[in-house]
Amino acid sequence: MTAIDIDPRAVHMAYAQLSLLHVPARLIVGNALSGEIREQWFTPAHILGGWTARLASTPEGKTPIDMIPLVDAASTVCSRRETTRAPDCNKPAPISRQLSLF
């Protein structure tokens, strides 16, 4: 499951609920209309189930949203729309965060 919301509070509430229900999910803080991604959260079921690798082995021609490459804070990111408009993509990359209880 992939969910996008512009409000970080809503993403955090969904993360807690989906983690408790053991649903493999990728939660994104960003704007679904413009394609902006600010943060990515993966539930423990997504990580422990190896869903990133499973989704990467989909048939050719199919590109689910979970196959968007993960980037670290040191790199830059360009969406498909921006690469067709302007070659300059010097905005900060989304930050992947995980809730740690220990």
All heavy atoms as an XYZ file, in Angstrom:
778
protein
N       0.838     -1.159      0.000
C       0.000      0.000      0.000
C       0.891      1.232      0.000
O       1.907      1.269      0.678
C      -0.878     -0.031      1.249
C      -1.708      1.176      1.438
S      -2.676      0.955      2.926
C      -3.075      2.614      3.229
N       0.509      2.234     -0.760
C       1.210      3.513     -0.776
C       0.195      4.606     -0.515
O      -0.877      4.611     -1.119
C       1.890      3.751     -2.136
O       2.834      2.708     -2.350
C       2.613      5.081     -2.152
N       0.528      5.520      0.395
C      -0.361      6.629      0.721
C       0.434      7.927      0.740
O       1.565      7.955      1.211
C      -1.015      6.396      2.077
N      -0.160      8.995      0.216
C       0.483     10.309      0.176
C      -0.448     11.320      0.831
O      -1.652     11.334      0.562
C       0.765     10.751     -1.276
C       1.716      9.793     -1.959
C       1.326     12.162     -1.297
C       1.958     10.114     -3.423
N       0.119     12.171      1.682
C      -0.641     13.261      2.283
C       0.290     14.444      2.479
O       1.477     14.281      2.717
C      -1.247     12.847      3.624
C      -2.417     13.726      4.010
O      -2.247     14.965      4.015
O      -3.494     13.188      4.298
N      -0.268     15.617      2.388
C       0.523     16.839      2.535
C       0.754     17.179      4.014
O       1.703     17.871      4.352
C      -0.148     18.004      1.782
C       0.855     19.097      1.507
C      -1.362     18.511      2.522
C       0.422     20.058      0.431
N      -0.097     16.645      4.886
C      -0.001     16.932      6.323
C       0.811     15.833      7.020
O       0.401     14.670      7.033
C      -1.405     17.002      6.920
C      -1.406     17.376      8.387
O      -0.364     17.850      8.892
O      -2.454     17.211      9.037
N       1.973     16.178      7.596
C       2.785     15.150      8.271
C       2.059     14.467      9.426
O       2.276     13.291      9.694
C       4.004     15.917      8.790
C       3.994     17.230      8.119
C       2.611     17.478      7.625
N       1.185     15.183     10.085
C       0.450     14.597     11.207
C      -0.438     13.441     10.737
O      -0.530     12.408     11.393
C      -0.401     15.677     11.872
C      -0.836     15.335     13.257
C      -1.543     16.489     13.914
N      -0.958     17.754     13.501
C      -1.444     18.933     13.808
N      -2.523     19.037     14.528
N      -0.865     20.036     13.407
N      -1.083     13.611      9.591
C      -1.932     12.543      9.045
C      -1.093     11.327      8.651
O      -1.515     10.183      8.850
C      -2.713     13.064      7.842
N       0.093     11.577      8.097
C       0.986     10.469      7.721
C       1.443      9.719      8.965
O       1.485      8.490      8.981
C       2.190     10.984      6.903
C       3.218      9.895      6.693
C       1.716     11.537      5.574
N       1.768     10.431     10.018
C       2.220      9.783     11.255
C       1.096      8.964     11.886
O       1.344      7.868     12.406
C       2.746     10.821     12.235
C       3.968     11.527     11.727
N       4.337     12.763     12.177
C       4.886     11.186     10.803
C       5.438     13.148     11.555
N       5.782     12.199     10.708
N      -0.132      9.464     11.840
C      -1.265      8.697     12.380
C      -1.497      7.432     11.553
O      -1.737      6.358     12.109
C      -2.526      9.552     12.408
C      -2.503     10.627     13.469
S      -4.064     11.497     13.675
C      -4.234     12.328     12.112
N      -1.413      7.560     10.232
C      -1.590      6.395      9.363
C      -0.466      5.391      9.580
O      -0.701      4.175      9.578
C      -1.646      6.835      7.909
N       0.769      5.891      9.776
C       1.909      5.008     10.033
C       1.665      4.180     11.298
O       1.882      2.960     11.297
C       3.191      5.819     10.170
C       4.384      4.981     10.526
C       5.108      4.324      9.543
C       4.797      4.823     11.844
C       6.206      3.540      9.857
C       5.877      4.046     12.174
C       6.579      3.407     11.174
O       7.654      2.624     11.493
N       1.229      4.829     12.358
C       0.983      4.118     13.616
C      -0.108      3.058     13.433
O       0.050      1.911     13.879
C       0.594      5.109     14.704
N      -1.196      3.418     12.775
C      -2.305      2.485     12.598
C      -1.915      1.306     11.701
O      -2.183      0.156     12.028
C      -3.503      3.226     11.990
C      -4.772      2.423     11.960
C      -5.327      2.168     13.340
O      -5.178      2.973     14.239
N      -5.965      1.032     13.524
N      -1.265      1.585     10.585
C      -0.883      0.517      9.671
C       0.214     -0.367     10.255
O       0.269     -1.564      9.974
C      -0.448      1.101      8.328
C      -1.560      1.781      7.534
C      -0.991      2.515      6.336
C      -2.618      0.777      7.118
N       1.087      0.206     11.077
C       2.123     -0.602     11.738
C       1.493     -1.562     12.738
O       1.890     -2.718     12.818
C       3.130      0.295     12.447
O       3.859      1.041     11.514
N       0.509     -1.078     13.502
C      -0.165     -1.934     14.474
C      -0.945     -3.058     13.792
O      -1.072     -4.156     14.337
C      -1.097     -1.109     15.350
C      -0.398     -0.172     16.337
C      -1.419      0.731     17.014
C       0.386     -0.960     17.364
N      -1.472     -2.790     12.609
C      -2.229     -3.801     11.866
C      -1.335     -4.688     11.001
O      -1.827     -5.567     10.314
C      -3.279     -3.120     10.981
C      -4.394     -2.398     11.736
C      -5.254     -1.608     10.773
C      -5.225     -3.401     12.514
N      -0.016     -4.433     11.020
C       0.983     -5.184     10.268
C       0.691     -5.170      8.765
O       0.715     -6.189      8.081
C       1.093     -6.618     10.791
C       2.364     -7.297     10.376
N       3.603     -6.892     10.825
C       2.591     -8.338      9.550
C       4.525     -7.657     10.297
N       3.941     -8.549      9.505
N       0.418     -3.969      8.253
C       0.167     -3.781      6.822
C       1.454     -3.289      6.172
O       2.027     -2.292      6.614
C      -0.961     -2.750      6.601
C      -1.142     -2.455      5.130
C      -2.253     -3.238      7.221
N       1.933     -3.946      5.121
C       3.113     -3.425      4.423
C       2.730     -2.177      3.645
O       1.909     -2.229      2.738
C       3.523     -4.569      3.484
C       2.356     -5.476      3.405
C       1.488     -5.220      4.579
N       3.311     -1.040      4.036
C       2.921      0.230      3.425
C       4.094      1.181      3.332
O       5.035      1.115      4.117
C       1.797      0.875      4.238
N       4.004      2.058      2.358
C       4.934      3.176      2.183
C       4.103      4.440      2.308
O       3.176      4.670      1.538
C       5.566      3.095      0.801
C       6.433      4.269      0.464
C       6.905      4.130     -0.967
N       7.711      5.263     -1.341
C       7.942      5.617     -2.587
N       7.415      4.921     -3.570
N       8.682      6.650     -2.857
N       4.429      5.259      3.301
C       3.687      6.490      3.558
C       4.570      7.670      3.194
O       5.720      7.741      3.597
C       3.265      6.542      5.023
C       2.367      5.350      5.394
C       2.598      4.929      6.805
C       0.940      5.704      5.141
N       4.014      8.601      2.441
C       4.778      9.720      1.900
C       4.184     11.030      2.367
O       2.978     11.237      2.265
C       4.782      9.673      0.359
C       5.415      8.374     -0.130
C       5.484     10.882     -0.226
C       5.253      8.126     -1.603
N       5.052     11.911      2.884
C       4.650     13.292      3.164
C       5.032     14.081      1.922
O       6.206     14.201      1.582
C       5.385     13.866      4.397
C       4.988     15.319      4.621
C       5.102     13.034      5.629
N       4.032     14.592      1.228
C       4.294     15.322      0.002
C       3.004     15.717     -0.671
O       1.915     15.563     -0.123
N       3.119     16.219     -1.879
C       1.979     16.690     -2.640
C       1.733     15.723     -3.794
O       2.556     15.602     -4.693
C       2.254     18.103     -3.162
C       1.042     18.753     -3.761
O       0.083     18.082     -4.133
N       1.080     20.059     -3.858
N       0.593     15.070     -3.773
C       0.283     14.093     -4.808
C       0.038     14.749     -6.163
O       0.281     14.136     -7.201
C      -0.943     13.278     -4.409
N      -0.424     15.971     -6.176
C      -0.722     16.644     -7.439
C       0.540     17.106     -8.165
O       0.638     17.010     -9.388
C      -1.653     17.829     -7.210
C      -3.024     17.466     -6.626
C      -3.814     18.725     -6.344
C      -3.771     16.551     -7.566
N       1.521     17.607     -7.425
C       2.746     18.098     -8.062
C       3.855     17.043     -8.099
O       4.867     17.238     -8.752
C       3.262     19.339     -7.331
O       3.717     19.004     -6.033
N       3.683     15.941     -7.386
C       4.697     14.893     -7.352
C       5.810     15.146     -6.350
O       6.791     14.413     -6.320
N       5.668     16.158     -5.517
C       6.696     16.486     -4.517
C       6.682     15.444     -3.402
O       5.636     15.071     -2.898
C       6.410     17.864     -3.929
C       7.325     18.230     -2.788
C       6.859     19.476     -2.059
O       5.775     19.976     -2.346
O       7.611     19.931     -1.188
N       7.887     14.979     -3.030
C       8.038     14.033     -1.924
C       9.011     14.641     -0.930
O      10.149     14.942     -1.266
C       8.578     12.678     -2.421
C       7.588     12.034     -3.375
C       8.862     11.758     -1.243
C       8.107     10.749     -4.000
N       8.545     14.838      0.317
C       9.411     15.410      1.349
C       9.945     14.357      2.304
O      11.086     14.431      2.736
C       8.659     16.490      2.123
C       8.434     17.740      1.295
C       7.723     18.769      2.100
N       6.372     18.239      2.346
C       5.328     18.973      2.609
N       5.437     20.262      2.723
N       4.147     18.435      2.791
N       9.123     13.399      2.675
C       9.541     12.325      3.587
C       8.898     11.022      3.141
O       7.831     11.025      2.541
C       9.092     12.599      5.019
C       9.705     13.792      5.674
C       9.133     14.009      7.075
O       8.441     13.127      7.609
O       9.378     15.087      7.610
N       9.556      9.908      3.467
C       9.006      8.584      3.203
C       9.091      7.762      4.481
O      10.129      7.761      5.136
C       9.803      7.875      2.107
C       9.790      8.593      0.790
C      10.559      7.825     -0.240
O      10.126      6.771     -0.673
N      11.712      8.344     -0.627
N       8.021      7.089      4.813
C       7.979      6.225      5.985
C       7.562      4.834      5.522
O       6.594      4.687      4.776
C       6.980      6.753      7.009
C       7.378      8.042      7.627
C       7.405      9.275      7.041
C       7.829      8.237      8.952
N       7.830     10.215      7.930
C       8.092      9.611      9.118
C       8.021      7.380     10.027
C       8.550     10.139     10.320
C       8.461      7.920     11.220
C       8.728      9.283     11.351
N       8.277      3.816      5.968
C       7.960      2.437      5.630
C       7.555      1.711      6.908
O       8.254      1.783      7.914
C       9.160      1.736      4.999
C       9.577      2.347      3.698
C      10.535      3.332      3.661
C       8.994      1.950      2.520
C      10.915      3.910      2.465
C       9.366      2.498      1.326
C      10.325      3.491      1.294
N       6.437      0.998      6.861
C       6.004      0.246      8.030
C       6.926     -0.951      8.238
O       7.577     -1.416      7.299
C       4.549     -0.239      7.863
O       4.482     -1.085      6.717
C       3.585      0.921      7.743
N       6.996     -1.461      9.460
C       7.852     -2.631      9.711
C       7.491     -3.830      8.831
O       8.373     -4.565      8.393
C       7.612     -2.941     11.187
C       7.219     -1.622     11.781
C       6.440     -0.923     10.701
N       6.208     -4.013      8.528
C       5.799     -5.130      7.673
C       6.356     -4.968      6.259
O       6.693     -5.957      5.608
C       4.277     -5.233      7.627
N       6.479     -3.758      5.782
C       7.040     -3.497      4.451
C       8.525     -3.869      4.433
O       9.001     -4.507      3.496
C       6.855     -2.026      4.086
C       7.244     -1.687      2.681
N       8.547     -1.520      2.278
C       6.487     -1.484      1.589
C       8.579     -1.223      1.003
N       7.326     -1.200      0.555
N       9.240     -3.477      5.462
C      10.679     -3.740      5.525
C      10.961     -5.218      5.770
O      11.754     -5.833      5.056
C      11.330     -2.874      6.614
C      11.214     -1.399      6.226
C      12.785     -3.253      6.831
C      11.569     -0.441      7.318
N      10.297     -5.799      6.773
C      10.553     -7.195      7.124
C      10.077     -8.160      6.040
O      10.639     -9.247      5.884
C       9.885     -7.533      8.452
C      10.444     -6.786      9.666
C       9.601     -7.073     10.901
C      11.884     -7.154      9.898
N       9.065     -7.762      5.282
C       8.561     -8.614      4.213
C       9.348     -8.500      2.921
O       9.072     -9.227      1.967
N      10.298     -7.573      2.858
C      11.101     -7.407      1.657
C      10.308     -6.895      0.471
O      10.559     -7.266     -0.672
N       9.339     -6.019      0.721
C       8.451     -5.565     -0.345
C       9.141     -4.691     -1.385
O       8.719     -4.660     -2.540
C       7.240     -4.854      0.243
C       6.247     -5.842      0.737
C       6.083     -6.264      2.014
C       5.328     -6.583     -0.063
N       5.105     -7.224      2.068
C       4.623     -7.433      0.808
C       5.036     -6.617     -1.410
C       3.644     -8.299      0.356
C       4.053     -7.474     -1.849
C       3.370     -8.300     -0.968
N      10.196     -4.002     -1.039
C      10.904     -3.198     -2.040
C      11.482     -4.105     -3.116
O      11.356     -3.827     -4.311
C      12.010     -2.368     -1.373
O      11.419     -1.544     -0.365
C      12.709     -1.486     -2.383
N      12.074     -5.216     -2.722
C      12.627     -6.170     -3.687
C      11.524     -6.891     -4.452
O      11.647     -7.131     -5.655
C      13.510     -7.187     -2.972
N      10.439     -7.234     -3.778
C       9.329     -7.905     -4.452
C       8.722     -7.014     -5.539
O       8.410     -7.487     -6.627
C       8.230     -8.249     -3.455
C       8.558     -9.373     -2.543
C       7.364     -9.650     -1.675
N       7.656    -10.629     -0.663
C       6.745    -11.151      0.129
N       5.483    -10.783      0.019
N       7.083    -12.030      1.031
N       8.539     -5.753     -5.221
C       7.942     -4.844     -6.191
C       8.897     -4.514     -7.326
O       8.466     -4.157     -8.416
C       7.480     -3.569     -5.496
C       6.323     -3.773     -4.525
C       6.081     -2.513     -3.718
C       5.075     -4.188     -5.272
N      10.186     -4.631     -7.086
C      11.162     -4.367     -8.138
C      11.167     -5.473     -9.188
O      11.647     -5.274    -10.292
C      12.555     -4.216     -7.536
N      10.612     -6.629     -8.873
C      10.601     -7.742     -9.819
C       9.267     -7.857    -10.550
O       8.856     -8.939    -10.920
C      10.920     -9.044     -9.091
O       9.908     -9.329     -8.142
N       8.595     -6.744    -10.790
C       7.334     -6.755    -11.529
C       7.622     -6.918    -13.018
O       8.727     -6.659    -13.479
C       6.533     -5.460    -11.295
O       7.324     -4.361    -11.715
C       6.145     -5.309     -9.849
N       6.639     -7.334    -13.795
C       6.850     -7.494    -15.239
C       7.259     -6.188    -15.904
O       6.931     -5.104    -15.421
C       5.481     -7.948    -15.755
C       4.737     -8.428    -14.572
C       5.296     -7.710    -13.389
N       7.970     -6.298    -17.018
C       8.422     -5.104    -17.733
C       7.230     -4.295    -18.221
O       6.196     -4.833    -18.574
C       9.298     -5.508    -18.913
C      10.640     -6.039    -18.482
C      11.542     -6.283    -19.673
O      11.454     -5.520    -20.645
O      12.320     -7.234    -19.609
N       7.426     -2.987    -18.251
C       6.362     -2.099    -18.691
C       5.463     -1.634    -17.568
O       4.702     -0.708    -17.718
N       5.520     -2.294    -16.419
C       4.706     -1.903    -15.267
C       5.610     -1.212    -14.268
O       6.646     -1.731    -13.905
C       4.073     -3.129    -14.624
C       3.332     -4.003    -15.588
C       1.897     -4.007    -15.281
C       1.224     -4.919    -16.305
N      -0.140     -4.969    -16.230
N       5.216     -0.040    -13.806
C       6.023      0.708    -12.851
C       5.135      1.178    -11.697
O       4.541      2.242    -11.770
C       6.697      1.920    -13.514
O       7.375      1.480    -14.673
C       7.674      2.587    -12.564
N       4.993      0.389    -10.640
C       4.210      0.857     -9.499
C       4.936      1.985     -8.775
O       6.144      2.158     -8.916
C       4.094     -0.387     -8.606
C       5.244     -1.235     -8.995
C       5.520     -0.948    -10.438
N       4.207      2.748     -8.011
C       4.785      3.903     -7.318
C       5.842      3.467     -6.310
O       6.753      4.224     -6.001
C       3.687      4.748     -6.657
C       4.256      6.094     -6.221
C       3.079      4.019     -5.487
C       3.225      7.110     -5.876
N       5.765      2.248     -5.805
C       6.767      1.776     -4.848
C       8.133      1.547     -5.487
O       9.095      1.311     -4.795
C       6.312      0.481     -4.178
C       5.312      0.730     -3.083
O       5.324      1.854     -2.551
O       4.524     -0.160     -2.767
N       8.231      1.617     -6.811
C       9.508      1.425     -7.472
C      10.262      2.731     -7.666
O      11.328      2.747     -8.254
C       9.321      0.726     -8.818
C       8.916     -0.722     -8.650
S       8.650     -1.557    -10.204
C      10.255     -1.415    -10.947
N       9.732      3.850     -7.163
C      10.469      5.104     -7.207
C      11.730      4.902     -6.380
O      11.662      4.441     -5.245
C       9.638      6.267     -6.640
C       8.406      6.489     -7.507
C      10.475      7.532     -6.534
C       7.439      7.499     -6.939
N      12.904      5.199     -6.905
C      14.136      4.897     -6.173
C      14.234      5.679     -4.863
O      13.838      6.839     -4.794
C      15.241      5.303     -7.136
C      14.607      6.196     -8.127
C      13.157      5.850     -8.169
N      14.754      5.005     -3.863
C      14.986      5.647     -2.576
C      16.266      6.462     -2.670
O      17.245      6.025     -3.240
C      15.121      4.603     -1.474
C      13.933      3.670     -1.310
C      14.247      2.647     -0.239
C      12.692      4.441     -0.974
N      16.252      7.647     -2.096
C      17.425      8.508     -2.136
C      17.749      8.968     -0.738
O      16.900      9.021      0.129
C      17.194      9.730     -3.053
C      17.042      9.303     -4.491
C      15.984     10.522     -2.615
N      19.011      9.305     -0.516
C      19.404      9.825      0.782
C      19.441     11.353      0.734
O      19.270     11.958     -0.314
C      20.741      9.253      1.227
C      21.855      9.536      0.246
O      21.584     10.153     -0.795
O      22.989      9.157      0.529
N      19.657     11.967      1.875
C      19.599     13.426      1.978
C      20.734     14.115      1.229
O      20.642     15.293      0.914
C      19.624     13.836      3.451
N      21.801     13.409      0.903
C      22.943     14.043      0.239
C      22.753     14.171     -1.271
O      23.428     14.949     -1.918
C      24.208     13.235      0.515
N      21.831     13.409     -1.837
C      21.640     13.453     -3.285
C      20.506     14.398     -3.657
O      19.821     14.937     -2.810
C      21.362     12.050     -3.812
O      20.147     11.597     -3.279
N      20.316     14.587     -4.943
C      19.218     15.420     -5.432
C      18.231     14.544     -6.169
O      18.537     13.424     -6.559
C      19.724     16.523     -6.383
O      20.382     15.884     -7.471
C      20.659     17.467     -5.674
N      17.035     15.060     -6.363
C      15.992     14.286     -7.019
C      15.265     15.157     -8.032
O      15.111     16.349     -7.840
C      14.999     13.707     -5.969
C      14.186     14.798     -5.335
C      14.096     12.677     -6.608
N      14.886     14.567     -9.141
C      14.132     15.260    -10.177
C      12.934     14.396    -10.541
O      13.079     13.208    -10.756
C      14.968     15.471    -11.429
S      16.362     16.545    -11.190
N      11.782     14.982    -10.600
C      10.616     14.230    -11.038
C      10.588     14.212    -12.562
O      11.279     14.972    -13.223
C       9.338     14.857    -10.488
O       9.111     16.103    -11.106
N       9.762     13.348    -13.132
C       9.677     13.255    -14.588
C       9.215     14.575    -15.192
O       9.679     14.989    -16.223
C       8.707     12.150    -14.973
C       9.234     10.789    -14.665
C       8.270      9.736    -15.116
N       8.670      8.464    -14.544
C       7.842      7.481    -14.319
N       6.588      7.606    -14.617
N       8.271      6.371    -13.796
N       8.284     15.227    -14.535
C       7.762     16.496    -15.042
C       8.853     17.561    -15.085
O       8.965     18.315    -16.031
C       6.608     16.969    -14.165
C       6.030     18.288    -14.625
C       4.914     18.725    -13.731
N       3.761     17.869    -13.987
C       2.684     17.855    -13.248
N       2.610     18.602    -12.184
N       1.673     17.083    -13.550
N       9.715     17.610    -14.050
C      10.766     18.632    -14.006
C      11.859     18.376    -15.030
O      12.436     19.302    -15.561
C      11.379     18.693    -12.606
C      10.425     19.290    -11.596
C      10.947     19.142    -10.198
O      11.856     18.325     -9.988
O      10.441     19.830     -9.325
N      12.148     17.107    -15.318
C      13.207     16.836    -16.277
C      12.799     17.231    -17.690
O      13.650     17.529    -18.510
C      13.609     15.352    -16.248
O      12.448     14.560    -16.463
C      14.281     14.999    -14.945
N      11.503     17.254    -17.967
C      11.080     17.673    -19.300
C      11.016     19.188    -19.403
O      11.160     19.732    -20.477
C       9.695     17.092    -19.644
O       8.758     17.516    -18.663
C       9.761     15.579    -19.712
N      10.808     19.876    -18.279
C      10.709     21.329    -18.314
C      12.060     22.005    -18.198
O      12.392     22.880    -18.966
C       9.811     21.831    -17.176
C       8.357     21.655    -17.454
C       7.563     22.344    -16.396
N       7.818     21.676    -15.121
C       7.435     22.114    -13.957
N       6.787     23.230    -13.856
N       7.696     21.455    -12.860
N      12.825     21.625    -17.211
C      14.097     22.309    -16.958
C      15.129     21.295    -16.479
O      14.819     20.411    -15.684
C      13.907     23.394    -15.895
N      16.363     21.418    -16.936
C      17.387     20.462    -16.516
C      17.909     20.709    -15.101
O      18.607     19.888    -14.551
C      18.494     20.656    -17.544
C      18.327     22.055    -18.015
C      16.853     22.351    -17.935
N      17.604     21.858    -14.501
C      18.127     22.200    -13.180
C      17.291     21.516    -12.104
O      16.130     21.817    -11.926
C      18.108     23.719    -12.988
C      18.752     24.111    -11.674
O      19.559     23.346    -11.145
O      18.430     25.199    -11.182
N      17.885     20.610    -11.362
C      17.177     19.872    -10.308
C      17.994     19.913     -9.030
O      18.478     18.896     -8.554
C      16.936     18.437    -10.734
S      15.840     18.301    -12.128
N      18.184     21.057     -8.463
C      19.016     21.201     -7.274
C      18.197     21.360     -6.006
O      18.565     22.089     -5.109
C      19.961     22.396     -7.428
C      20.993     22.137     -8.494
O      21.419     21.010     -8.667
N      21.361     23.166     -9.210
N      17.084     20.682     -5.926
C      16.303     20.745     -4.701
C      16.699     19.584     -3.794
O      17.204     18.566     -4.267
C      14.818     20.728     -5.006
C      14.309     19.457     -5.613
C      12.837     19.600     -5.875
C      12.299     18.284     -6.422
N      10.894     18.374     -6.687
N      16.488     19.700     -2.478
C      16.896     18.625     -1.571
C      16.065     17.365     -1.801
O      14.918     17.423     -2.203
C      16.649     19.214     -0.185
C      15.685     20.320     -0.404
C      15.913     20.832     -1.787
N      16.682     16.240     -1.532
C      16.032     14.949     -1.720
C      15.109     14.654     -0.546
O      15.282     15.195      0.545
C      17.100     13.871     -1.824
N      14.118     13.769     -0.738
C      13.260     13.381      0.372
C      14.048     12.592      1.410
O      15.023     11.933      1.081
C      12.193     12.528     -0.284
C      12.769     12.092     -1.570
C      13.749     13.149     -1.980
N      13.605     12.666      2.633
C      14.292     11.995      3.729
C      13.508     10.753      4.104
O      12.321     10.821      4.369
C      14.403     12.933      4.952
C      15.170     14.186      4.569
C      15.040     12.216      6.126
C      15.117     15.257      5.621
N      14.156      9.597      4.095
C      13.524      8.361      4.536
C      13.722      8.251      6.038
O      14.829      8.282      6.521
C      14.146      7.155      3.839
O      13.901      7.213      2.462
N      12.620      8.107      6.749
C      12.691      8.039      8.203
C      11.959      6.806      8.699
O      10.988      6.392      8.110
C      12.057      9.282      8.831
C      12.756     10.541      8.437
C      12.153     11.696      9.155
N      12.798     12.911      8.699
C      12.513     14.095      9.150
N      11.595     14.250     10.055
N      13.143     15.141      8.707
N      12.421      6.270      9.800
C      11.771      5.143     10.426
C      11.636      5.410     11.918
O      12.530      5.976     12.526
C      12.580      3.859     10.240
C      12.535      3.332      8.833
C      11.131      2.968      8.412
O      10.395      2.309      9.138
N      10.741      3.395      7.246
N      10.545      5.012     12.467
C      10.306      5.145     13.891
C      11.053      4.037     14.609
O      10.937      2.863     14.267
C       8.808      5.027     14.186
C       8.394      5.137     15.630
C       8.724      6.537     16.152
C       6.936      4.857     15.778
N      11.873      4.404     15.572
C      12.639      3.423     16.327
C      12.169      3.416     17.768
O      12.111      4.463     18.407
C      14.129      3.770     16.260
O      14.847      2.865     17.053
N      11.817      2.252     18.259
C      11.352      2.136     19.634
C      12.490      1.819     20.588
O      12.321      1.885     21.800
C      10.271      1.068     19.729
C       9.019      1.320     18.881
C       8.068      0.157     18.990
C       8.334      2.599     19.322
N      13.652      1.451     20.068
C      14.764      1.066     20.924
C      15.972      1.923     20.663
O      16.323      2.282     19.631
C      15.120     -0.412     20.711
C      13.938     -1.301     20.875
C      13.264     -1.815     19.788
C      13.451     -1.593     22.142
C      12.177     -2.637     19.942
C      12.353     -2.399     22.292
C      11.711     -2.945     21.199
